[in-house]
Amino acid sequence: MSKSSNNSLLAIFAYVAIVVSAIAWLIVGINHMTDWNLAPRLVGALQLIATILTFIVVAVVAYGFARAKKGATLIIYWVIVIVFLICVIFGNVFYK
């Protein structure tokens, strides 16, 4: 994948993450302003999607930094990526 197509894909992920997050927060705001409980599962799913897309964008950019530094920085990067993925997967399975 070329650098420009990689940047375009990151830009798309970032845009979709912001849109999905805004929709989820709008629903959460409506729920708090009213006594309604509009689609709590939908809000959870939208927040999960927004979190994953945001993490992808941040992780790809951070990888460029960690790869340039090498050594401990790269090891810390991979540990954090793995910990994040485990927390997101198991957190949503057990607490939703």
N, CA, C and O atoms as a CHARMM CRD file, in Angstrom:
* protein
*
  384
    1    1 MET  N      0.85000  -1.17600   0.00000 PROA 1      0.00000
    2    1 MET  CA     0.00000   0.00000   0.00000 PROA 1      0.00000
    3    1 MET  C      0.89200   1.23400   0.00000 PROA 1      0.00000
    4    1 MET  O      1.82500   1.32900   0.79700 PROA 1      0.00000
    5    2 SER  N      0.61200   2.16100  -0.87700 PROA 2      0.00000
    6    2 SER  CA     1.44600   3.35500  -0.97400 PROA 2      0.00000
    7    2 SER  C      1.18200   4.29100   0.19600 PROA 2      0.00000
    8    2 SER  O      0.17400   4.17500   0.89400 PROA 2      0.00000
    9    3 LYS  N      2.10900   5.21800   0.39300 PROA 3      0.00000
   10    3 LYS  CA     1.99800   6.16000   1.51600 PROA 3      0.00000
   11    3 LYS  C      0.76400   7.04000   1.38100 PROA 3      0.00000
   12    3 LYS  O      0.10000   7.31400   2.38100 PROA 3      0.00000
   13    4 SER  N      0.43800   7.49200   0.17100 PROA 4      0.00000
   14    4 SER  CA    -0.72800   8.37000   0.00700 PROA 4      0.00000
   15    4 SER  C     -2.03800   7.60600   0.21400 PROA 4      0.00000
   16    4 SER  O     -2.99100   8.15300   0.77000 PROA 4      0.00000
   17    5 SER  N     -2.09200   6.34600  -0.23000 PROA 5      0.00000
   18    5 SER  CA    -3.31600   5.57400   0.00200 PROA 5      0.00000
   19    5 SER  C     -3.44900   5.22700   1.48200 PROA 5      0.00000
   20    5 SER  O     -4.56000   5.14900   2.00600 PROA 5      0.00000
   21    6 ASN  N     -2.31600   5.01700   2.15800 PROA 6      0.00000
   22    6 ASN  CA    -2.33400   4.76800   3.59600 PROA 6      0.00000
   23    6 ASN  C     -2.84900   6.00700   4.33100 PROA 6      0.00000
   24    6 ASN  O     -3.65500   5.88500   5.25200 PROA 6      0.00000
   25    7 ASN  N     -2.39100   7.19800   3.93300 PROA 7      0.00000
   26    7 ASN  CA    -2.86500   8.43500   4.55100 PROA 7      0.00000
   27    7 ASN  C     -4.34100   8.66500   4.25500 PROA 7      0.00000
   28    7 ASN  O     -5.07300   9.15300   5.11600 PROA 7      0.00000
   29    8 SER  N     -4.78500   8.32100   3.05700 PROA 8      0.00000
   30    8 SER  CA    -6.19000   8.47400   2.71200 PROA 8      0.00000
   31    8 SER  C     -7.05500   7.54600   3.55600 PROA 8      0.00000
   32    8 SER  O     -8.12100   7.94600   4.02400 PROA 8      0.00000
   33    9 LEU  N     -6.60600   6.31800   3.75200 PROA 9      0.00000
   34    9 LEU  CA    -7.34100   5.37200   4.57200 PROA 9      0.00000
   35    9 LEU  C     -7.40500   5.84700   6.02300 PROA 9      0.00000
   36    9 LEU  O     -8.44600   5.73300   6.67000 PROA 9      0.00000
   37   10 LEU  N     -6.30000   6.37700   6.53000 PROA 10     0.00000
   38   10 LEU  CA    -6.29800   6.92900   7.88700 PROA 10     0.00000
   39   10 LEU  C     -7.25700   8.10600   7.99700 PROA 10     0.00000
   40   10 LEU  O     -7.96200   8.24900   8.99600 PROA 10     0.00000
   41   11 ALA  N     -7.28100   8.93600   6.98200 PROA 11     0.00000
   42   11 ALA  CA    -8.19300  10.08500   6.99300 PROA 11     0.00000
   43   11 ALA  C     -9.64900   9.62300   6.99800 PROA 11     0.00000
   44   11 ALA  O    -10.48400  10.20100   7.69400 PROA 11     0.00000
   45   12 ILE  N     -9.94900   8.59500   6.23200 PROA 12     0.00000
   46   12 ILE  CA   -11.31700   8.05200   6.20700 PROA 12     0.00000
   47   12 ILE  C    -11.67600   7.47300   7.57100 PROA 12     0.00000
   48   12 ILE  O    -12.76400   7.73100   8.08600 PROA 12     0.00000
   49   13 PHE  N    -10.76400   6.68800   8.16500 PROA 13     0.00000
   50   13 PHE  CA   -11.01800   6.13000   9.49700 PROA 13     0.00000
   51   13 PHE  C    -11.24700   7.23400  10.51900 PROA 13     0.00000
   52   13 PHE  O    -12.15800   7.14600  11.34100 PROA 13     0.00000
   53   14 ALA  N    -10.41900   8.27600  10.46800 PROA 14     0.00000
   54   14 ALA  CA   -10.56700   9.38600  11.41600 PROA 14     0.00000
   55   14 ALA  C    -11.91200  10.07500  11.23700 PROA 14     0.00000
   56   14 ALA  O    -12.58400  10.38400  12.22100 PROA 14     0.00000
   57   15 TYR  N    -12.30800  10.31600  10.00700 PROA 15     0.00000
   58   15 TYR  CA   -13.58500  10.97700   9.72400 PROA 15     0.00000
   59   15 TYR  C    -14.76400  10.13000  10.21700 PROA 15     0.00000
   60   15 TYR  O    -15.66400  10.63800  10.88600 PROA 15     0.00000
   61   16 VAL  N    -14.75100   8.84700   9.88300 PROA 16     0.00000
   62   16 VAL  CA   -15.84000   7.96600  10.29500 PROA 16     0.00000
   63   16 VAL  C    -15.87600   7.86000  11.81800 PROA 16     0.00000
   64   16 VAL  O    -16.95800   7.83400  12.40400 PROA 16     0.00000
   65   17 ALA  N    -14.71900   7.80000  12.46400 PROA 17     0.00000
   66   17 ALA  CA   -14.67400   7.73100  13.92900 PROA 17     0.00000
   67   17 ALA  C    -15.31300   8.95700  14.55100 PROA 17     0.00000
   68   17 ALA  O    -16.05600   8.83400  15.52500 PROA 17     0.00000
   69   18 ILE  N    -15.04400  10.13000  14.01500 PROA 18     0.00000
   70   18 ILE  CA   -15.62900  11.36300  14.55000 PROA 18     0.00000
   71   18 ILE  C    -17.13900  11.38200  14.32900 PROA 18     0.00000
   72   18 ILE  O    -17.89100  11.74500  15.23400 PROA 18     0.00000
   73   19 VAL  N    -17.58500  11.00100  13.15000 PROA 19     0.00000
   74   19 VAL  CA   -19.02400  11.00600  12.85300 PROA 19     0.00000
   75   19 VAL  C    -19.76000  10.01200  13.74700 PROA 19     0.00000
   76   19 VAL  O    -20.78800  10.34800  14.33400 PROA 19     0.00000
   77   20 VAL  N    -19.24000   8.79300  13.85100 PROA 20     0.00000
   78   20 VAL  CA   -19.88800   7.76600  14.66500 PROA 20     0.00000
   79   20 VAL  C    -19.89100   8.17200  16.13400 PROA 20     0.00000
   80   20 VAL  O    -20.89100   7.98800  16.82800 PROA 20     0.00000
   81   21 SER  N    -18.79000   8.71700  16.60400 PROA 21     0.00000
   82   21 SER  CA   -18.71400   9.17100  17.99100 PROA 21     0.00000
   83   21 SER  C    -19.70300  10.29700  18.26000 PROA 21     0.00000
   84   21 SER  O    -20.34500  10.31800  19.30900 PROA 21     0.00000
   85   22 ALA  N    -19.82900  11.21700  17.33900 PROA 22     0.00000
   86   22 ALA  CA   -20.77800  12.32600  17.50800 PROA 22     0.00000
   87   22 ALA  C    -22.21600  11.81100  17.57500 PROA 22     0.00000
   88   22 ALA  O    -23.01000  12.29100  18.38400 PROA 22     0.00000
   89   23 ILE  N    -22.54600  10.85300  16.74100 PROA 23     0.00000
   90   23 ILE  CA   -23.89700  10.27800  16.76100 PROA 23     0.00000
   91   23 ILE  C    -24.14500   9.58500  18.09600 PROA 23     0.00000
   92   23 ILE  O    -25.20800   9.74600  18.69600 PROA 23     0.00000
   93   24 ALA  N    -23.16100   8.81200  18.56200 PROA 24     0.00000
   94   24 ALA  CA   -23.31500   8.11700  19.84500 PROA 24     0.00000
   95   24 ALA  C    -23.49400   9.11400  20.98000 PROA 24     0.00000
   96   24 ALA  O    -24.35800   8.92400  21.83600 PROA 24     0.00000
   97   25 TRP  N    -22.69200  10.17400  21.00000 PROA 25     0.00000
   98   25 TRP  CA   -22.80100  11.16700  22.07400 PROA 25     0.00000
   99   25 TRP  C    -24.10300  11.95000  21.97700 PROA 25     0.00000
  100   25 TRP  O    -24.65100  12.36800  22.99700 PROA 25     0.00000
  101   26 LEU  N    -24.59800  12.15200  20.77700 PROA 26     0.00000
  102   26 LEU  CA   -25.88900  12.82300  20.61200 PROA 26     0.00000
  103   26 LEU  C    -27.00600  11.97200  21.22500 PROA 26     0.00000
  104   26 LEU  O    -27.88100  12.49400  21.91700 PROA 26     0.00000
  105   27 ILE  N    -26.97100  10.67200  20.96800 PROA 27     0.00000
  106   27 ILE  CA   -27.97300   9.77900  21.55000 PROA 27     0.00000
  107   27 ILE  C    -27.84500   9.74700  23.07200 PROA 27     0.00000
  108   27 ILE  O    -28.85200   9.75100  23.78000 PROA 27     0.00000
  109   28 VAL  N    -26.61200   9.71600  23.57400 PROA 28     0.00000
  110   28 VAL  CA   -26.39200   9.73700  25.02200 PROA 28     0.00000
  111   28 VAL  C    -26.94500  11.03400  25.61800 PROA 28     0.00000
  112   28 VAL  O    -27.57500  11.01200  26.67600 PROA 28     0.00000
  113   29 GLY  N    -26.71300  12.15500  24.94800 PROA 29     0.00000
  114   29 GLY  CA   -27.22900  13.44200  25.42200 PROA 29     0.00000
  115   29 GLY  C    -28.74500  13.48000  25.45600 PROA 29     0.00000
  116   29 GLY  O    -29.34000  13.98600  26.40800 PROA 29     0.00000
  117   30 ILE  N    -29.36600  12.94500  24.42000 PROA 30     0.00000
  118   30 ILE  CA   -30.83900  12.88600  24.39000 PROA 30     0.00000
  119   30 ILE  C    -31.34700  12.00000  25.52500 PROA 30     0.00000
  120   30 ILE  O    -32.34900  12.31700  26.16500 PROA 30     0.00000
  121   31 ASN  N    -30.65200  10.88800  25.77100 PROA 31     0.00000
  122   31 ASN  CA   -31.05500  10.00400  26.86600 PROA 31     0.00000
  123   31 ASN  C    -30.97900  10.70400  28.22000 PROA 31     0.00000
  124   31 ASN  O    -31.84300  10.50400  29.07400 PROA 31     0.00000
  125   32 HSD  N    -29.94600  11.52400  28.41600 PROA 32     0.00000
  126   32 HSD  CA   -29.78800  12.22200  29.68900 PROA 32     0.00000
  127   32 HSD  C    -30.76800  13.37600  29.85100 PROA 32     0.00000
  128   32 HSD  O    -31.19200  13.66800  30.96900 PROA 32     0.00000
  129   33 MET  N    -31.13000  14.03100  28.76500 PROA 33     0.00000
  130   33 MET  CA   -32.06100  15.16000  28.83900 PROA 33     0.00000
  131   33 MET  C    -33.49900  14.69500  29.00700 PROA 33     0.00000
  132   33 MET  O    -34.33600  15.43800  29.52000 PROA 33     0.00000
  133   34 THR  N    -33.78700  13.49800  28.59000 PROA 34     0.00000
  134   34 THR  CA   -35.14500  12.95400  28.69500 PROA 34     0.00000
  135   34 THR  C    -35.09200  11.69400  29.55600 PROA 34     0.00000
  136   34 THR  O    -34.01500  11.23900  29.94100 PROA 34     0.00000
  137   35 ASP  N    -36.22800  11.15500  29.84300 PROA 35     0.00000
  138   35 ASP  CA   -36.27800   9.89900  30.58300 PROA 35     0.00000
  139   35 ASP  C    -36.25900   8.69800  29.64900 PROA 35     0.00000
  140   35 ASP  O    -36.41300   7.56100  30.09500 PROA 35     0.00000
  141   36 TRP  N    -36.07500   8.94000  28.37800 PROA 36     0.00000
  142   36 TRP  CA   -36.04500   7.85100  27.41700 PROA 36     0.00000
  143   36 TRP  C    -34.73300   7.09500  27.55600 PROA 36     0.00000
  144   36 TRP  O    -33.74200   7.61600  28.06700 PROA 36     0.00000
  145   37 ASN  N    -34.75300   5.90100  27.10400 PROA 37     0.00000
  146   37 ASN  CA   -33.53000   5.11300  27.05000 PROA 37     0.00000
  147   37 ASN  C    -33.38100   4.59800  25.62700 PROA 37     0.00000
  148   37 ASN  O    -33.57100   3.41300  25.35200 PROA 37     0.00000
  149   38 LEU  N    -33.03700   5.51500  24.73000 PROA 38     0.00000
  150   38 LEU  CA   -32.95900   5.20200  23.30500 PROA 38     0.00000
  151   38 LEU  C    -31.76900   4.30100  22.99500 PROA 38     0.00000
  152   38 LEU  O    -30.61600   4.69700  23.17100 PROA 38     0.00000
  153   39 ALA  N    -32.04600   3.14100  22.55300 PROA 39     0.00000
  154   39 ALA  CA   -31.06000   2.23300  21.96000 PROA 39     0.00000
  155   39 ALA  C    -29.73100   2.14800  22.70700 PROA 39     0.00000
  156   39 ALA  O    -28.70000   2.53100  22.15500 PROA 39     0.00000
  157   40 PRO  N    -29.72800   1.65900  23.94400 PROA 40     0.00000
  158   40 PRO  CA   -28.45700   1.56500  24.66600 PROA 40     0.00000
  159   40 PRO  C    -27.46000   0.62100  23.99800 PROA 40     0.00000
  160   40 PRO  O    -26.25200   0.84700  24.06200 PROA 40     0.00000
  161   41 ARG  N    -27.95400  -0.42100  23.36900 PROA 41     0.00000
  162   41 ARG  CA   -27.04500  -1.33800  22.65400 PROA 41     0.00000
  163   41 ARG  C    -26.44400  -0.65900  21.42800 PROA 41     0.00000
  164   41 ARG  O    -25.27800  -0.87800  21.09800 PROA 41     0.00000
  165   42 LEU  N    -27.24900   0.17000  20.75500 PROA 42     0.00000
  166   42 LEU  CA   -26.74800   0.90600  19.59900 PROA 42     0.00000
  167   42 LEU  C    -25.65500   1.87500  20.02500 PROA 42     0.00000
  168   42 LEU  O    -24.62400   1.98300  19.36200 PROA 42     0.00000
  169   43 VAL  N    -25.87700   2.57600  21.12300 PROA 43     0.00000
  170   43 VAL  CA   -24.87100   3.51700  21.62400 PROA 43     0.00000
  171   43 VAL  C    -23.58400   2.77100  21.95400 PROA 43     0.00000
  172   43 VAL  O    -22.49600   3.22900  21.60600 PROA 43     0.00000
  173   44 GLY  N    -23.69800   1.63000  22.61900 PROA 44     0.00000
  174   44 GLY  CA   -22.51800   0.84200  22.94400 PROA 44     0.00000
  175   44 GLY  C    -21.77200   0.38700  21.69800 PROA 44     0.00000
  176   44 GLY  O    -20.54300   0.43100  21.65200 PROA 44     0.00000
  177   45 ALA  N    -22.51200  -0.04400  20.70000 PROA 45     0.00000
  178   45 ALA  CA   -21.88300  -0.48700  19.45200 PROA 45     0.00000
  179   45 ALA  C    -21.21400   0.67200  18.72900 PROA 45     0.00000
  180   45 ALA  O    -20.10500   0.52700  18.21500 PROA 45     0.00000
  181   46 LEU  N    -21.88300   1.82600  18.68600 PROA 46     0.00000
  182   46 LEU  CA   -21.29800   2.99900  18.03200 PROA 46     0.00000
  183   46 LEU  C    -20.03900   3.46700  18.75500 PROA 46     0.00000
  184   46 LEU  O    -19.05100   3.83400  18.11900 PROA 46     0.00000
  185   47 GLN  N    -20.07900   3.45100  20.08200 PROA 47     0.00000
  186   47 GLN  CA   -18.89400   3.85700  20.83700 PROA 47     0.00000
  187   47 GLN  C    -17.74500   2.87800  20.63700 PROA 47     0.00000
  188   47 GLN  O    -16.58700   3.29000  20.56500 PROA 47     0.00000
  189   48 LEU  N    -18.05200   1.59000  20.54600 PROA 48     0.00000
  190   48 LEU  CA   -17.01100   0.59500  20.28800 PROA 48     0.00000
  191   48 LEU  C    -16.38700   0.82000  18.91100 PROA 48     0.00000
  192   48 LEU  O    -15.16400   0.79300  18.77300 PROA 48     0.00000
  193   49 ILE  N    -17.21200   1.04100  17.90300 PROA 49     0.00000
  194   49 ILE  CA   -16.70700   1.28900  16.54800 PROA 49     0.00000
  195   49 ILE  C    -15.83800   2.54400  16.52500 PROA 49     0.00000
  196   49 ILE  O    -14.75500   2.54100  15.94000 PROA 49     0.00000
  197   50 ALA  N    -16.30900   3.61000  17.15800 PROA 50     0.00000
  198   50 ALA  CA   -15.54000   4.86200  17.19500 PROA 50     0.00000
  199   50 ALA  C    -14.21300   4.66300  17.91600 PROA 50     0.00000
  200   50 ALA  O    -13.18600   5.18600  17.48200 PROA 50     0.00000
  201   51 THR  N    -14.22500   3.91200  19.01000 PROA 51     0.00000
  202   51 THR  CA   -12.99100   3.66100  19.76200 PROA 51     0.00000
  203   51 THR  C    -11.99700   2.86900  18.92900 PROA 51     0.00000
  204   51 THR  O    -10.81100   3.19800  18.89400 PROA 51     0.00000
  205   52 ILE  N    -12.46800   1.84000  18.26700 PROA 52     0.00000
  206   52 ILE  CA   -11.57000   1.00900  17.45400 PROA 52     0.00000
  207   52 ILE  C    -10.98800   1.80700  16.29000 PROA 52     0.00000
  208   52 ILE  O     -9.78800   1.73300  16.02300 PROA 52     0.00000
  209   53 LEU  N    -11.83400   2.57000  15.59700 PROA 53     0.00000
  210   53 LEU  CA   -11.33200   3.36900  14.47000 PROA 53     0.00000
  211   53 LEU  C    -10.33500   4.42700  14.93500 PROA 53     0.00000
  212   53 LEU  O     -9.31500   4.65700  14.28500 PROA 53     0.00000
  213   54 THR  N    -10.63400   5.06200  16.05400 PROA 54     0.00000
  214   54 THR  CA    -9.70800   6.06100  16.58600 PROA 54     0.00000
  215   54 THR  C     -8.38800   5.40400  16.96600 PROA 54     0.00000
  216   54 THR  O     -7.31600   5.94900  16.70500 PROA 54     0.00000
  217   55 PHE  N     -8.47400   4.23200  17.58300 PROA 55     0.00000
  218   55 PHE  CA    -7.25000   3.52800  17.95400 PROA 55     0.00000
  219   55 PHE  C     -6.43600   3.13800  16.72700 PROA 55     0.00000
  220   55 PHE  O     -5.20900   3.23000  16.74800 PROA 55     0.00000
  221   56 ILE  N     -7.09000   2.70900  15.67200 PROA 56     0.00000
  222   56 ILE  CA    -6.37000   2.34600  14.44800 PROA 56     0.00000
  223   56 ILE  C     -5.57700   3.53900  13.92700 PROA 56     0.00000
  224   56 ILE  O     -4.40300   3.40900  13.57800 PROA 56     0.00000
  225   57 VAL  N     -6.22400   4.70000  13.87500 PROA 57     0.00000
  226   57 VAL  CA    -5.54800   5.90200  13.38200 PROA 57     0.00000
  227   57 VAL  C     -4.35600   6.24200  14.27300 PROA 57     0.00000
  228   57 VAL  O     -3.25600   6.49000  13.77900 PROA 57     0.00000
  229   58 VAL  N     -4.57500   6.25300  15.57100 PROA 58     0.00000
  230   58 VAL  CA    -3.49600   6.59600  16.50300 PROA 58     0.00000
  231   58 VAL  C     -2.38900   5.54700  16.45800 PROA 58     0.00000
  232   58 VAL  O     -1.20800   5.89200  16.47800 PROA 58     0.00000
  233   59 ALA  N     -2.76100   4.27600  16.39800 PROA 59     0.00000
  234   59 ALA  CA    -1.76100   3.20300  16.39500 PROA 59     0.00000
  235   59 ALA  C     -0.87600   3.24000  15.15100 PROA 59     0.00000
  236   59 ALA  O      0.32900   3.00300  15.23800 PROA 59     0.00000
  237   60 VAL  N     -1.46500   3.53300  14.00700 PROA 60     0.00000
  238   60 VAL  CA    -0.67000   3.59000  12.77500 PROA 60     0.00000
  239   60 VAL  C      0.31300   4.75800  12.83000 PROA 60     0.00000
  240   60 VAL  O      1.47700   4.61000  12.45600 PROA 60     0.00000
  241   61 VAL  N     -0.14500   5.89900  13.28900 PROA 61     0.00000
  242   61 VAL  CA     0.74300   7.06100  13.39600 PROA 61     0.00000
  243   61 VAL  C      1.82900   6.80800  14.44500 PROA 61     0.00000
  244   61 VAL  O      2.99600   7.13800  14.23000 PROA 61     0.00000
  245   62 ALA  N      1.43900   6.22200  15.58100 PROA 62     0.00000
  246   62 ALA  CA     2.40300   5.93400  16.63700 PROA 62     0.00000
  247   62 ALA  C      3.42100   4.87900  16.20300 PROA 62     0.00000
  248   62 ALA  O      4.56900   4.90700  16.64600 PROA 62     0.00000
  249   63 TYR  N      3.01100   3.96200  15.34800 PROA 63     0.00000
  250   63 TYR  CA     3.93600   2.93900  14.87900 PROA 63     0.00000
  251   63 TYR  C      5.09900   3.57000  14.11100 PROA 63     0.00000
  252   63 TYR  O      6.24500   3.14500  14.25300 PROA 63     0.00000
  253   64 GLY  N      4.80300   4.56800  13.31200 PROA 64     0.00000
  254   64 GLY  CA     5.87600   5.26700  12.59000 PROA 64     0.00000
  255   64 GLY  C      6.89200   5.87200  13.54700 PROA 64     0.00000
  256   64 GLY  O      8.09600   5.82600  13.29800 PROA 64     0.00000
  257   65 PHE  N      6.40100   6.44000  14.64000 PROA 65     0.00000
  258   65 PHE  CA     7.28400   7.01100  15.65000 PROA 65     0.00000
  259   65 PHE  C      8.08400   5.91600  16.35400 PROA 65     0.00000
  260   65 PHE  O      9.30000   6.03400  16.50100 PROA 65     0.00000
  261   66 ALA  N      7.40600   4.85000  16.78900 PROA 66     0.00000
  262   66 ALA  CA     8.06600   3.77600  17.53300 PROA 66     0.00000
  263   66 ALA  C      9.07900   3.03300  16.67000 PROA 66     0.00000
  264   66 ALA  O     10.14200   2.64000  17.15000 PROA 66     0.00000
  265   67 ARG  N      8.74900   2.84300  15.39900 PROA 67     0.00000
  266   67 ARG  CA     9.66400   2.14200  14.49900 PROA 67     0.00000
  267   67 ARG  C     10.95300   2.93700  14.30500 PROA 67     0.00000
  268   67 ARG  O     12.03300   2.35800  14.19300 PROA 67     0.00000
  269   68 ALA  N     10.83800   4.26200  14.26700 PROA 68     0.00000
  270   68 ALA  CA    12.02000   5.10200  14.09700 PROA 68     0.00000
  271   68 ALA  C     12.90400   5.07100  15.34700 PROA 68     0.00000
  272   68 ALA  O     14.12700   5.15800  15.24000 PROA 68     0.00000
  273   69 LYS  N     12.29700   4.94900  16.52300 PROA 69     0.00000
  274   69 LYS  CA    13.06200   4.94800  17.77800 PROA 69     0.00000
  275   69 LYS  C     13.68600   3.58600  18.06600 PROA 69     0.00000
  276   69 LYS  O     14.76200   3.51000  18.65900 PROA 69     0.00000
  277   70 LYS  N     13.02800   2.52900  17.65700 PROA 70     0.00000
  278   70 LYS  CA    13.48200   1.14300  17.86100 PROA 70     0.00000
  279   70 LYS  C     13.61700   0.80800  19.34500 PROA 70     0.00000
  280   70 LYS  O     13.25800   1.61700  20.20000 PROA 70     0.00000
  281   71 GLY  N     14.12700  -0.36800  19.64500 PROA 71     0.00000
  282   71 GLY  CA    14.40100  -0.79900  21.01400 PROA 71     0.00000
  283   71 GLY  C     13.18100  -0.83100  21.90400 PROA 71     0.00000
  284   71 GLY  O     12.13800  -1.36900  21.53300 PROA 71     0.00000
  285   72 ALA  N     13.32000  -0.25000  23.08600 PROA 72     0.00000
  286   72 ALA  CA    12.27500  -0.29300  24.11300 PROA 72     0.00000
  287   72 ALA  C     10.99000   0.39500  23.65300 PROA 72     0.00000
  288   72 ALA  O      9.89500  -0.04600  24.00100 PROA 72     0.00000
  289   73 THR  N     11.11300   1.45700  22.88400 PROA 73     0.00000
  290   73 THR  CA     9.92500   2.17800  22.42300 PROA 73     0.00000
  291   73 THR  C      9.04700   1.28100  21.56000 PROA 73     0.00000
  292   73 THR  O      7.82300   1.30500  21.68700 PROA 73     0.00000
  293   74 LEU  N      9.64800   0.50900  20.70100 PROA 74     0.00000
  294   74 LEU  CA     8.89000  -0.40400  19.84300 PROA 74     0.00000
  295   74 LEU  C      8.26000  -1.54000  20.65300 PROA 74     0.00000
  296   74 LEU  O      7.13600  -1.95500  20.36900 PROA 74     0.00000
  297   75 ILE  N      8.97200  -2.03700  21.64600 PROA 75     0.00000
  298   75 ILE  CA     8.42600  -3.08900  22.50500 PROA 75     0.00000
  299   75 ILE  C      7.24100  -2.55500  23.30000 PROA 75     0.00000
  300   75 ILE  O      6.21000  -3.22100  23.39500 PROA 75     0.00000
  301   76 ILE  N      7.37400  -1.37200  23.86600 PROA 76     0.00000
  302   76 ILE  CA     6.28100  -0.75000  24.61800 PROA 76     0.00000
  303   76 ILE  C      5.07500  -0.54500  23.70500 PROA 76     0.00000
  304   76 ILE  O      3.93700  -0.77200  24.11500 PROA 76     0.00000
  305   77 TYR  N      5.32200  -0.12000  22.47700 PROA 77     0.00000
  306   77 TYR  CA     4.23100   0.07500  21.51700 PROA 77     0.00000
  307   77 TYR  C      3.42800  -1.20900  21.34500 PROA 77     0.00000
  308   77 TYR  O      2.20200  -1.19300  21.45200 PROA 77     0.00000
  309   78 TRP  N      4.11100  -2.32200  21.07900 PROA 78     0.00000
  310   78 TRP  CA     3.40000  -3.58600  20.83200 PROA 78     0.00000
  311   78 TRP  C      2.67900  -4.08600  22.07700 PROA 78     0.00000
  312   78 TRP  O      1.58600  -4.64400  21.97800 PROA 78     0.00000
  313   79 VAL  N      3.27700  -3.89200  23.24300 PROA 79     0.00000
  314   79 VAL  CA     2.60900  -4.29200  24.48600 PROA 79     0.00000
  315   79 VAL  C      1.31600  -3.49700  24.65500 PROA 79     0.00000
  316   79 VAL  O      0.27900  -4.07100  24.99000 PROA 79     0.00000
  317   80 ILE  N      1.36500  -2.18700  24.42700 PROA 80     0.00000
  318   80 ILE  CA     0.18000  -1.33700  24.56900 PROA 80     0.00000
  319   80 ILE  C     -0.89100  -1.72500  23.55200 PROA 80     0.00000
  320   80 ILE  O     -2.07100  -1.77100  23.89700 PROA 80     0.00000
  321   81 VAL  N     -0.51100  -2.00200  22.32300 PROA 81     0.00000
  322   81 VAL  CA    -1.48500  -2.41500  21.30100 PROA 81     0.00000
  323   81 VAL  C     -2.18900  -3.70500  21.72900 PROA 81     0.00000
  324   81 VAL  O     -3.41100  -3.81000  21.62400 PROA 81     0.00000
  325   82 ILE  N     -1.42800  -4.67400  22.20500 PROA 82     0.00000
  326   82 ILE  CA    -2.01500  -5.94200  22.62500 PROA 82     0.00000
  327   82 ILE  C     -2.92100  -5.75200  23.83800 PROA 82     0.00000
  328   82 ILE  O     -4.01800  -6.30800  23.88000 PROA 82     0.00000
  329   83 VAL  N     -2.47800  -4.98100  24.81400 PROA 83     0.00000
  330   83 VAL  CA    -3.28900  -4.72500  26.01100 PROA 83     0.00000
  331   83 VAL  C     -4.58600  -4.02000  25.62800 PROA 83     0.00000
  332   83 VAL  O     -5.65200  -4.37100  26.13300 PROA 83     0.00000
  333   84 PHE  N     -4.50800  -3.03400  24.74300 PROA 84     0.00000
  334   84 PHE  CA    -5.71000  -2.32400  24.31300 PROA 84     0.00000
  335   84 PHE  C     -6.69900  -3.27100  23.65400 PROA 84     0.00000
  336   84 PHE  O     -7.88600  -3.25400  23.98100 PROA 84     0.00000
  337   85 LEU  N     -6.22700  -4.08800  22.73800 PROA 85     0.00000
  338   85 LEU  CA    -7.11900  -5.01600  22.03700 PROA 85     0.00000
  339   85 LEU  C     -7.77000  -6.01000  22.99500 PROA 85     0.00000
  340   85 LEU  O     -8.96200  -6.29400  22.87800 PROA 85     0.00000
  341   86 ILE  N     -7.00600  -6.53400  23.92700 PROA 86     0.00000
  342   86 ILE  CA    -7.57300  -7.46600  24.91400 PROA 86     0.00000
  343   86 ILE  C     -8.63300  -6.76100  25.75200 PROA 86     0.00000
  344   86 ILE  O     -9.71000  -7.30900  25.98600 PROA 86     0.00000
  345   87 CYS  N     -8.33000  -5.55100  26.20200 PROA 87     0.00000
  346   87 CYS  CA    -9.29200  -4.80700  27.03100 PROA 87     0.00000
  347   87 CYS  C    -10.57100  -4.48900  26.26200 PROA 87     0.00000
  348   87 CYS  O    -11.66300  -4.61300  26.81500 PROA 87     0.00000
  349   88 VAL  N    -10.45800  -4.08500  25.01300 PROA 88     0.00000
  350   88 VAL  CA   -11.64500  -3.75700  24.22400 PROA 88     0.00000
  351   88 VAL  C    -12.47500  -5.00800  23.96400 PROA 88     0.00000
  352   88 VAL  O    -13.69600  -4.98400  24.11500 PROA 88     0.00000
  353   89 ILE  N    -11.83000  -6.08300  23.58100 PROA 89     0.00000
  354   89 ILE  CA   -12.56400  -7.30400  23.26300 PROA 89     0.00000
  355   89 ILE  C    -13.24000  -7.87200  24.50800 PROA 89     0.00000
  356   89 ILE  O    -14.44600  -8.11700  24.49700 PROA 89     0.00000
  357   90 PHE  N    -12.49100  -8.07900  25.56200 PROA 90     0.00000
  358   90 PHE  CA   -13.06700  -8.68200  26.76600 PROA 90     0.00000
  359   90 PHE  C    -13.93400  -7.71000  27.54600 PROA 90     0.00000
  360   90 PHE  O    -14.89700  -8.13100  28.18800 PROA 90     0.00000
  361   91 GLY  N    -13.62500  -6.44100  27.51000 PROA 91     0.00000
  362   91 GLY  CA   -14.46000  -5.45500  28.18100 PROA 91     0.00000
  363   91 GLY  C    -15.85600  -5.38900  27.58500 PROA 91     0.00000
  364   91 GLY  O    -16.83600  -5.26300  28.32000 PROA 91     0.00000
  365   92 ASN  N    -15.96100  -5.47300  26.28100 PROA 92     0.00000
  366   92 ASN  CA   -17.26400  -5.43800  25.62800 PROA 92     0.00000
  367   92 ASN  C    -17.99900  -6.76100  25.72800 PROA 92     0.00000
  368   92 ASN  O    -19.22900  -6.78200  25.68200 PROA 92     0.00000
  369   93 VAL  N    -17.29400  -7.84400  25.86000 PROA 93     0.00000
  370   93 VAL  CA   -17.95400  -9.13900  25.99700 PROA 93     0.00000
  371   93 VAL  C    -18.57200  -9.27900  27.38500 PROA 93     0.00000
  372   93 VAL  O    -19.70600  -9.74000  27.51600 PROA 93     0.00000
  373   94 PHE  N    -17.83700  -8.88600  28.41500 PROA 94     0.00000
  374   94 PHE  CA   -18.27900  -9.12800  29.77900 PROA 94     0.00000
  375   94 PHE  C    -19.12000  -8.01600  30.38800 PROA 94     0.00000
  376   94 PHE  O    -19.90200  -8.27800  31.30200 PROA 94     0.00000
  377   95 TYR  N    -18.98500  -6.79100  29.91500 PROA 95     0.00000
  378   95 TYR  CA   -19.65500  -5.68700  30.57800 PROA 95     0.00000
  379   95 TYR  C    -20.77700  -5.04100  29.78500 PROA 95     0.00000
  380   95 TYR  O    -21.32300  -4.03000  30.22600 PROA 95     0.00000
  381   96 LYS  N    -21.13400  -5.57200  28.65700 PROA 96     0.00000
  382   96 LYS  CA   -22.24200  -4.99300  27.87600 PROA 96     0.00000
  383   96 LYS  C    -23.48200  -5.80400  28.06900 PROA 96     0.00000
  384   96 LYS  O    -24.52500  -5.48400  27.49800 PROA 96     0.00000
